[in-house]
Amino acid sequence: MCVAAPMKVIEIDGDNIRAELGGVTKDARLDVIDQRPELGDYVIIHAGFALHRIDPEEAKITLGLWKEMGVIDEVPE
């Protein structure tokens, strides 16, 4: 089973982004995303692609649940 992570967009360069979660950064492509993100938006990243832009509150709820499960140490503000 694969898990896609909600990550915050910290850089955009054409069709490439860099996103961050808990101090870990990932580069991803925007080729398949449904709605192009802006800086500070949250996106679901899987296998090097941003798949979906999500509401910041939805991201925080998801990340809060991950924290409760011990998957991450803190939830970004």
C-alpha positions as CSV (number, residue, x, y, z in Angstrom):
1,M,0.0,0.0,0.0
2,C,1.2,3.5,-0.8
3,V,0.5,6.6,1.2
4,A,0.4,10.0,-0.5
5,A,1.5,12.9,1.8
6,P,-0.1,16.3,2.1
7,M,2.8,18.8,1.8
8,K,3.1,22.6,1.7
9,V,4.4,24.2,-1.5
10,I,7.6,26.2,-0.7
11,E,9.0,26.8,-4.3
12,I,7.5,26.8,-7.8
13,D,9.7,26.7,-10.9
14,G,7.6,26.3,-14.1
15,D,6.1,22.8,-13.9
16,N,8.2,21.8,-10.9
17,I,7.6,22.4,-7.2
18,R,9.4,21.8,-3.9
19,A,7.1,20.9,-1.0
20,E,7.8,20.4,2.7
21,L,6.5,18.4,5.5
22,G,8.2,18.2,8.9
23,G,11.5,19.5,7.6
24,V,11.6,17.0,4.7
25,T,11.4,18.5,1.2
26,K,10.4,16.7,-1.9
27,D,10.5,17.8,-5.5
28,A,7.4,17.1,-7.6
29,R,6.0,17.7,-11.1
30,L,2.8,19.5,-11.9
31,D,1.9,17.5,-15.0
32,V,-1.2,15.7,-13.6
33,I,-2.5,18.0,-10.9
34,D,-6.1,19.1,-11.1
35,Q,-5.7,22.7,-9.9
36,R,-2.3,24.5,-10.1
37,P,-1.0,25.4,-6.7
38,E,0.5,28.6,-5.4
39,L,3.1,29.2,-2.8
40,G,1.8,28.1,0.6
41,D,-0.8,25.8,-0.8
42,Y,-1.0,22.2,0.3
43,V,-0.8,19.4,-2.3
44,I,-1.0,15.6,-2.2
45,I,2.3,14.3,-3.5
46,H,2.9,10.7,-4.7
47,A,5.6,9.1,-6.8
48,G,7.1,12.5,-7.7
49,F,3.9,14.1,-8.9
50,A,1.6,16.6,-7.2
51,L,-1.8,14.9,-7.7
52,H,-4.3,17.3,-6.0
53,R,-4.4,20.7,-4.3
54,I,-6.2,20.4,-1.0
55,D,-7.8,22.9,1.5
56,P,-5.3,24.0,4.2
57,E,-7.8,23.0,6.9
58,E,-8.2,19.5,5.4
59,A,-4.4,19.2,5.3
60,K,-4.1,20.2,9.0
61,I,-6.8,17.7,10.0
62,T,-5.0,14.9,8.1
63,L,-1.6,15.9,9.6
64,G,-3.2,16.1,13.0
65,L,-4.4,12.5,12.6
66,W,-0.9,11.5,11.4
67,K,0.6,13.1,14.6
68,E,-1.8,11.1,16.8
69,M,-0.7,7.9,15.1
70,G,3.0,8.9,15.6
71,V,3.8,9.2,11.9
72,I,4.9,12.8,12.3
73,D,6.2,14.8,15.2
74,E,4.3,18.1,14.8
75,V,1.6,19.7,12.7
76,P,2.6,22.8,10.7
77,E,0.7,26.0,11.5
